[in-house]
């Protein structure tokens, strides 16, 4: 891990020095070696996330009922980590990042500058993601570092595309710090106040798409899986889930095209159980994912002990997010207003 941290420190010195400076300040404040903090920074996602996790969707203004863009993110992790993501009785773990000379943004995080997803900035740029296992290897900025760099420096989806396309991107590093490749890169969805953007990438390969309606799960829609090593629809329970969830997501988005509003995401999309492994029952092939009704239920629950730990829906134009600290089909959403913090 020390060697990996040293290599990544060199990457940060070259590609993202301002982030390295913030890490150093935090290391000094905590009185720990900087390399330890960098090792934690690149290993934290692998501790928390599984390769087969998350369903997200993005809607352009012209496809909505009220000329608003929307983005939603069902975040799926091992249930052991609900203690971090699922704040039922307290505010969610949010940090407002206000860095001199950078755009202000909101981060879903526990420790500043370490692990966290930045999901909304002052320019109305919003983000969601889904992890993808790939075999294309290469050093560069991690998915979370790219996410933070985009949030603090980009004002719209076109700028995000250029940043990701021109960046040196880390992917497929089958080592401990990336959970043997599982967390080395992500599919990412972005919206600004008008448009949507889907980005798929590895170290070597890059693809993007704009559309009125977009969704993402845990495989590649645009890139060739034969080149990237991403999961294929091979009939295995875990891989097939990604393809079933994506198909269902597009079914719902297309069905409600032109009339999509916040109620669609609160009460239809993020809570959906109508298709999946067992129709009209809760399982891991649904958008709202549960360990129930897996192939050998209940004997396989220890192996499939994960699902939707929380969900986020964002209205960028209004500076509003809705946070559900558990399964959206059971737990109500809370409205979070960031207009004043980001204004």
HUNOR-V464848 format. One record per residue. N is the residue number from 1. NEAR is the number of other C-alpha atoms within 8 Angstrom. Layout:
BEGIN
((N & NEAR) (N & NEAR))
END
This chain:
BEGIN
((1 & 7) (2 & 8) (3 & 6) (4 & 8) (5 & 13) (6 & 9) (7 & 8) (8 & 11) (9 & 11) (10 & 8) (11 & 12) (12 & 12) (13 & 9) (14 & 7) (15 & 7) (16 & 10) (17 & 9) (18 & 6) (19 & 9) (20 & 11) (21 & 8) (22 & 9) (23 & 13) (24 & 9) (25 & 8) (26 & 9) (27 & 12) (28 & 10) (29 & 6) (30 & 6) (31 & 6) (32 & 8) (33 & 8) (34 & 10) (35 & 10) (36 & 10) (37 & 12) (38 & 12) (39 & 13) (40 & 9) (41 & 9) (42 & 11) (43 & 12) (44 & 11) (45 & 10) (46 & 12) (47 & 7) (48 & 9) (49 & 11) (50 & 11) (51 & 10) (52 & 10) (53 & 14) (54 & 14) (55 & 16) (56 & 15) (57 & 14) (58 & 15) (59 & 15) (60 & 16) (61 & 14) (62 & 10) (63 & 13) (64 & 15) (65 & 10) (66 & 6) (67 & 8) (68 & 14) (69 & 18) (70 & 14) (71 & 16) (72 & 14) (73 & 14) (74 & 15) (75 & 12) (76 & 14) (77 & 14) (78 & 13) (79 & 9) (80 & 5) (81 & 10) (82 & 11) (83 & 7) (84 & 8) (85 & 11) (86 & 12) (87 & 12) (88 & 7) (89 & 4) (90 & 5) (91 & 7) (92 & 10) (93 & 10) (94 & 10) (95 & 9) (96 & 9) (97 & 8) (98 & 8) (99 & 7) (100 & 4) (101 & 4) (102 & 8) (103 & 13) (104 & 12) (105 & 15) (106 & 12) (107 & 13) (108 & 12) (109 & 12) (110 & 10) (111 & 7) (112 & 8) (113 & 9) (114 & 12) (115 & 12) (116 & 12) (117 & 10) (118 & 12) (119 & 13) (120 & 15) (121 & 14) (122 & 11) (123 & 8) (124 & 14) (125 & 18) (126 & 13) (127 & 12) (128 & 13) (129 & 13) (130 & 14) (131 & 16) (132 & 16) (133 & 16) (134 & 16) (135 & 11) (136 & 12) (137 & 12) (138 & 11) (139 & 12) (140 & 12) (141 & 13) (142 & 12) (143 & 11) (144 & 9) (145 & 8) (146 & 10) (147 & 10) (148 & 10) (149 & 9) (150 & 10) (151 & 15) (152 & 11) (153 & 8) (154 & 11) (155 & 10) (156 & 11) (157 & 14) (158 & 6) (159 & 9) (160 & 10) (161 & 11) (162 & 8) (163 & 9) (164 & 9) (165 & 7) (166 & 6) (167 & 8) (168 & 8) (169 & 14) (170 & 16) (171 & 17) (172 & 17) (173 & 13) (174 & 9) (175 & 8) (176 & 8) (177 & 11) (178 & 15) (179 & 12) (180 & 11) (181 & 14) (182 & 16) (183 & 15) (184 & 14) (185 & 16) (186 & 12) (187 & 16) (188 & 12) (189 & 17) (190 & 14) (191 & 21) (192 & 16) (193 & 11) (194 & 10) (195 & 14) (196 & 18) (197 & 14) (198 & 14) (199 & 12) (200 & 13) (201 & 12) (202 & 15) (203 & 14) (204 & 9) (205 & 8) (206 & 10) (207 & 9) (208 & 10) (209 & 7) (210 & 9) (211 & 9) (212 & 11) (213 & 14) (214 & 14) (215 & 13) (216 & 15) (217 & 15) (218 & 16) (219 & 12) (220 & 12) (221 & 5) (222 & 7) (223 & 12) (224 & 8) (225 & 10) (226 & 6) (227 & 7) (228 & 12) (229 & 10) (230 & 12) (231 & 12) (232 & 8) (233 & 8) (234 & 6) (235 & 6) (236 & 7) (237 & 6) (238 & 7) (239 & 13) (240 & 12) (241 & 12) (242 & 13) (243 & 11) (244 & 11) (245 & 14) (246 & 12) (247 & 8) (248 & 10) (249 & 12) (250 & 11) (251 & 8) (252 & 9) (253 & 10) (254 & 8) (255 & 6) (256 & 8) (257 & 10) (258 & 8) (259 & 8) (260 & 12) (261 & 10) (262 & 7) (263 & 8) (264 & 9) (265 & 11) (266 & 12) (267 & 8) (268 & 9) (269 & 11) (270 & 15) (271 & 12) (272 & 11) (273 & 13) (274 & 8) (275 & 11) (276 & 15) (277 & 10) (278 & 9) (279 & 8) (280 & 8) (281 & 9) (282 & 13) (283 & 15) (284 & 16) (285 & 12) (286 & 17) (287 & 15) (288 & 16) (289 & 13) (290 & 11) (291 & 13) (292 & 10) (293 & 13) (294 & 13) (295 & 5) (296 & 7) (297 & 9) (298 & 8) (299 & 6) (300 & 10) (301 & 11) (302 & 6) (303 & 5) (304 & 8) (305 & 9) (306 & 11) (307 & 14) (308 & 15) (309 & 18) (310 & 15) (311 & 16) (312 & 12) (313 & 13) (314 & 13) (315 & 12) (316 & 15) (317 & 10) (318 & 6) (319 & 14) (320 & 13) (321 & 12) (322 & 11) (323 & 13) (324 & 14) (325 & 15) (326 & 12) (327 & 14) (328 & 15) (329 & 9) (330 & 6) (331 & 9) (332 & 7) (333 & 10) (334 & 7) (335 & 8) (336 & 8) (337 & 8) (338 & 9) (339 & 9) (340 & 6) (341 & 6) (342 & 10) (343 & 5))
END
